[in-house]
Amino acid sequence: MNDETDGSRRPIFSTAFRPRRLTCLAAALLALQADISLAQTPDAPPAAVEELPHSSAEPDVKSDTVTVQRGDLQQTVEATGKLQFHQFADVNVQVAGQIKDVPVAVGDAVREGKLVMEISPTIRANQMENNRAQMARLRAELADQQAQTDFAELQFKRQTQLKAQNATREESFEASRMSLSSARARMDAIHAQIQQLEATLKSDEESMRHTQVLAPLSGTVVALNARAGQTVSIGQTGGPLLRIADLSQMTVQARVAEVDVTRLRRGMTANFTTPGYAGRTWSGKLRQVIPVPAEGTGEQGKQTFYNVLFEVDNPEQELMSGMTAQVQFIVAQAKDALLLPVNLLGKPDAAGIYQVHVLNPDRRIVARKVKIGMRTAQQAQVLSGLEVGEQVLTGPVPTPAPTLRPAAPKGMP
């Protein structure tokens, strides 16, 4: 069947065959382009690697170093100690009796002279009145006896005159003499009784004054072993009835080994810490080294320790008796010193000079003679031979070793 359009004849194609023909044509064109590409392209070389510029300079020395720095250095003696009261007073009674009242408690602050205890003495007021009455009677007897003694003296004097004139008998003379001696003896006896009773009265009055116990110093009540109704006596055994301590200053008692105690001197600084206040440090000045071994030390098979004492201010009363103290006594110190680790020094020469190896700014190793001052177990003070910031080798010189450049020690002739 033919179809005519615009007066011309065109072939008629079915639309079902167009997509397949276009696909085949595209595939043929791609294959042709691939063949042409393969025919025109030679074998490609491998990817090029960028080369680093070659350095003709000598490679740097590779070694671990330590930088010389400035800092503070201290020589110390370590010790462990305990805090204790610096000033305290024990209160006991000076009169026998029964405790009437205790108006204070542990922890109370008291001032010197304040009433801290009251005693009801065993000596009652009526007993003191009886003693005073007895004293009055003895004084009356003494007056009467004095009169009798005076009369006996007159009788004896008269008999003595008559005997000189042979006007009396011998018996009368001897009788008068004996009467005078007896009167005088009775006088002496009464005097002795009066003295004894005076002493008793004085003791009674003193005891009455001590019924009120006063604080001997200003401080804090830290121990109390007394209660109302308790019977007490003078010189009784056991601990004190009451203890008052001044807490504004404490004493540190440190135990120092005999190998270190000879390095300590009076007045040197002592620092300490205590576990109760982490990160805090207290300071004091060494007051005394007890010259006898601490109790329980120095015996057979035991190391000897000595007690060392120093005081520390405690205005806020933060420190308490019995606290543990980790103490450092500063034997010597150097401020802003050049420091070098001790393990880099090796052995000194005959003059006491050490040699170290320094890596200079040119990355060359040079030998350096160093003079050392104070030292501890970790660091040493450099007196001459090094400067701050210099690099000191921590190990042996590398092998093969670079040529050592001679260098005069810095700070040394």
C-alpha positions in Angstrom: 0.0 0.0 0.0 1.4 3.4 -0.9 0.9 6.7 0.8 1.4 10.1 -1.0 2.3 13.3 0.7 3.0 16.7 -0.9 2.8 15.0 -4.3 6.0 12.9 -3.7 6.5 9.2 -3.0 8.4 8.2 0.2 9.1 4.7 1.5 7.1 3.7 4.3 9.1 2.3 7.5 7.5 0.6 10.4 8.2 2.4 13.7 8.9 -0.9 15.4 12.4 -1.2 13.7 13.8 2.3 14.6 15.2 1.7 18.2 17.0 -1.5 17.3 18.7 0.0 14.3 19.9 3.1 16.2 21.4 0.8 19.0 23.3 -1.2 16.5 24.7 1.9 14.8 25.9 3.3 18.1 27.7 0.1 19.0 29.5 0.0 15.7 30.7 3.6 16.0 32.1 2.9 19.5 33.9 -0.2 18.3 35.5 1.7 15.4 36.6 4.5 17.7 38.2 2.0 20.1 40.2 0.3 17.3 41.5 3.7 16.0 42.6 4.7 19.5 44.5 1.4 20.0 46.2 1.8 16.7 47.4 5.3 17.4 48.4 5.0 21.2 51.9 3.3 22.0 52.6 1.5 25.3 52.4 4.0 28.2 55.4 4.3 30.6 54.9 3.8 34.4 53.9 6.9 36.6 56.8 9.1 37.4 58.0 9.5 41.2 59.1 12.9 42.4 62.6 12.8 43.8 63.6 14.7 46.9 66.5 17.1 46.4 69.7 15.4 47.5 71.5 17.1 50.3 75.2 17.0 50.3 75.4 18.2 53.9 76.5 15.9 56.7 73.5 14.3 58.4 72.5 15.6 61.9 73.7 13.8 65.0 70.9 11.7 66.5 71.0 11.4 70.3 68.8 12.0 73.3 69.7 15.2 75.2 68.7 17.1 78.4 68.4 20.9 78.4 70.2 22.7 81.2 67.7 24.7 83.2 67.5 27.0 86.2 65.7 26.1 89.4 65.8 25.8 93.1 67.8 23.0 94.8 67.5 21.7 98.3 69.3 19.2 100.4 66.9 17.8 103.0 66.7 15.3 105.8 63.4 13.4 105.8 61.7 12.3 109.1 58.4 11.3 110.5 56.9 13.0 113.5 53.9 13.7 115.7 52.2 17.0 116.7 51.9 17.6 120.4 51.0 20.4 122.8 53.7 23.1 123.2 52.3 24.6 126.4 49.9 22.9 128.8 49.1 22.6 132.5 47.6 19.7 134.5 45.1 20.6 137.2 44.9 18.6 140.4 43.4 19.3 143.8 45.4 20.6 146.8 42.8 19.7 149.3 41.1 16.4 150.1 37.4 16.3 149.8 34.5 15.8 147.4 34.1 17.5 144.0 31.2 19.9 144.3 31.0 21.3 140.7 32.9 21.1 137.4 31.7 24.1 135.3 33.8 23.3 132.2 33.8 20.6 129.5 36.3 19.2 127.0 36.8 21.7 124.2 35.9 24.8 126.3 38.1 27.8 126.1 39.1 29.2 129.5 41.1 32.2 130.6 43.7 32.2 133.3 42.1 32.5 136.8 38.7 31.2 135.8 36.9 28.7 138.1 37.2 25.2 136.7 36.4 23.1 139.7 35.0 23.5 143.2 35.7 21.2 146.1 33.8 20.5 149.3 36.7 19.9 151.8 36.6 17.2 154.4 37.6 19.9 156.9 34.4 21.6 158.0 33.9 25.1 159.3 33.0 23.9 162.8 36.3 22.0 163.1 38.1 25.2 162.3 36.1 27.0 165.1 37.0 24.2 167.6 40.6 24.7 166.7 40.3 28.4 167.2 38.7 27.9 170.6 41.4 25.5 171.7 43.9 28.1 170.7 42.2 30.7 172.9 42.3 28.2 175.9 46.0 27.5 175.4 46.8 31.2 175.3 44.9 31.6 178.7 46.9 28.7 180.1 50.0 30.2 178.9 49.2 33.5 180.7 48.4 31.7 183.9 51.6 29.6 183.7 53.6 32.8 183.0 52.3 34.2 186.3 53.2 31.0 188.2 56.7 31.0 186.6 57.2 34.6 187.6 56.3 33.8 191.2 58.6 30.8 191.2 61.4 33.0 190.0 60.8 35.4 192.9 60.8 32.5 195.4 64.0 31.1 194.0 65.7 34.4 194.1 64.7 34.9 197.8 65.8 31.5 198.8 69.2 32.1 197.1 69.7 35.3 199.1 68.7 33.6 202.4 71.1 30.7 201.6 73.9 33.1 201.2 73.2 34.4 204.7 72.7 30.9 206.1 69.1 31.9 207.0 67.3 29.1 205.3 67.4 25.4 205.1 68.8 23.5 202.2 65.5 21.7 201.6 63.7 25.0 201.1 66.3 26.3 198.6 66.1 23.1 196.5 62.3 23.1 196.6 62.2 26.7 195.2 64.7 25.8 192.5 62.6 22.7 191.4 59.4 24.8 191.4 61.0 27.3 189.0 62.2 24.6 186.7 58.8 22.9 186.6 57.1 26.2 185.9 59.4 26.9 183.0 58.9 23.4 181.6 55.1 23.9 181.7 55.6 27.2 179.8 57.6 25.4 177.1 54.9 22.7 176.7 52.1 25.3 176.3 54.2 27.1 173.7 54.7 23.9 171.8 50.9 23.2 171.8 50.2 26.7 170.6 52.7 26.3 167.7 51.2 23.0 166.7 47.7 24.4 166.7 48.8 27.5 164.8 50.1 25.2 162.0 46.9 23.3 161.9 44.8 26.4 161.7 47.0 27.7 158.9 46.7 24.5 157.0 42.9 24.6 157.5 42.7 28.1 156.2 44.9 27.2 153.2 42.7 24.3 152.4 39.6 26.4 152.5 41.2 28.8 150.0 41.9 25.8 147.7 38.3 24.7 147.5 38.0 26.8 144.4 40.4 25.5 141.6 41.3 28.2 139.1 42.7 27.8 135.6 46.5 28.2 135.7 46.7 29.5 132.1 44.6 30.6 129.2 43.8 27.8 126.7 41.4 25.0 125.9 40.3 22.1 128.1 41.7 19.0 126.3 41.2 16.4 129.1 38.8 16.1 131.9 38.7 13.2 134.4 36.6 14.9 137.2 32.9 14.7 137.9 30.7 16.2 140.5 30.5 13.9 143.6 33.9 12.3 143.0 36.1 12.0 146.1 39.6 13.3 145.7 42.7 13.5 147.8 46.1 15.3 147.7 48.7 13.5 145.6 46.3 10.8 144.3 47.7 8.5 141.6 46.4 8.3 138.0 46.1 11.0 135.4 45.4 14.7 136.0 41.8 15.6 136.8 41.9 18.3 134.1 44.4 19.5 131.4 44.4 22.9 129.8 46.5 23.5 126.7 47.4 26.6 124.7 46.6 25.5 121.1 47.9 28.7 119.4 51.3 27.0 119.0 52.1 23.3 118.6 55.3 21.3 118.8 56.5 18.8 116.2 58.5 15.9 117.6 60.3 14.2 114.7 62.3 11.0 114.9 65.6 11.4 112.9 68.0 8.5 112.2 71.4 8.7 113.7 73.0 8.9 110.2 71.2 12.1 109.5 70.9 13.8 112.9 74.5 15.1 112.8 73.6 17.3 109.8 70.9 19.2 111.8 71.5 22.5 113.4 69.5 24.7 115.7 67.5 27.4 113.8 67.4 25.6 110.4 64.1 25.6 108.6 61.8 22.6 109.0 58.8 22.1 106.7 56.1 19.5 107.2 52.8 18.2 105.8 50.1 16.2 107.4 47.6 13.8 105.8 44.7 15.7 107.2 45.4 18.8 105.0 46.5 17.6 101.6 48.6 20.1 99.6 49.3 22.3 102.6 52.8 22.9 104.1 53.7 24.4 107.6 57.1 25.7 108.6 59.1 26.2 111.8 62.6 26.6 113.1 64.5 23.7 114.7 64.6 24.3 118.4 66.3 21.3 120.0 67.8 17.9 119.3 67.3 15.7 122.3 70.8 14.2 123.0 69.6 10.8 124.1 68.1 8.1 121.9 64.3 8.0 121.5 62.5 5.6 123.7 62.6 2.0 122.3 65.5 2.7 119.8 69.2 2.0 119.9 68.6 -1.4 121.6 70.3 -4.5 120.3 69.3 -5.1 116.7 67.3 -1.8 116.4 68.3 1.4 114.6 68.9 4.4 116.7 66.7 7.5 116.3 66.8 10.9 118.1 63.8 13.2 118.8 64.1 16.6 117.2 61.7 19.4 118.3 60.4 22.6 116.6 57.4 24.8 117.0 54.8 25.9 114.5 52.2 28.7 114.8 48.6 27.5 114.9 46.4 30.6 115.1 43.3 28.9 113.6 43.8 25.8 115.7 43.7 23.6 112.6 46.5 21.4 113.8 45.7 19.0 116.6 47.8 16.9 119.0 48.6 13.4 117.7 48.6 14.3 113.9 51.2 12.7 111.8 53.9 15.0 110.3 56.1 14.3 107.3 59.0 16.5 108.0 61.8 17.9 105.8 64.7 19.6 107.5 66.4 21.9 104.9 70.1 21.3 105.4 71.2 23.5 102.4 69.6 25.2 99.4 70.4 27.1 96.2 68.0 29.5 94.5 67.8 30.0 90.7 70.8 27.6 90.2 71.8 25.9 86.9 70.6 22.3 87.3 71.7 19.0 85.6 70.6 15.5 86.3 73.1 13.6 88.5 73.1 10.5 86.3 74.8 12.5 83.5 77.9 13.3 85.5 79.8 10.0 85.6 83.0 10.0 87.7 85.1 13.2 88.4 88.8 13.5 87.8 91.4 14.1 90.4 90.4 17.8 90.7 86.8 16.9 91.2 85.8 18.1 87.7 83.3 16.2 85.6 83.1 15.9 81.8 79.9 15.9 79.8 79.2 16.1 76.1 77.2 19.0 74.7 75.3 19.2 71.4 76.1 22.7 70.1 73.9 24.8 67.7 75.8 23.4 64.7 74.6 19.9 65.7 78.2 19.0 66.7 79.2 17.1 69.8 81.7 18.9 72.0 83.3 17.8 75.3 82.8 20.2 78.2 84.4 20.2 81.7 81.9 21.0 84.4 82.3 22.0 88.1 79.5 20.8 90.4 78.4 22.4 93.7 75.5 21.1 95.8 73.8 18.0 94.7 70.9 15.7 95.7 70.0 12.2 94.6 68.4 13.5 91.4 70.0 16.9 90.5 73.3 18.8 90.8 74.1 22.4 90.9 76.3 23.5 88.0 78.8 26.1 89.2 80.7 26.5 85.8 81.1 24.9 82.4 77.5 25.1 81.2 74.9 27.7 80.3 71.1 27.7 80.6 69.5 26.2 77.5 72.5 24.0 76.4 71.8 20.4 75.3 73.7 17.7 77.2 73.8 14.2 75.8 72.2 11.6 78.0 74.0 8.6 76.6 77.4 7.7 75.1 78.8 9.6 72.1 77.3 8.0 68.8 79.6 5.6 66.8 81.2 6.5 64.5 81.6 9.6 66.6 81.7 13.0 64.9 85.0 14.9 65.3 84.9 16.5 68.7 85.6 20.2 68.4 87.8 21.5 71.2 85.9 24.0 73.4 87.1 25.8 76.4 84.8 25.2 79.4 82.3 28.1 79.9 82.8 29.9 83.0 86.1 28.1 83.8 89.7 29.2 83.1 
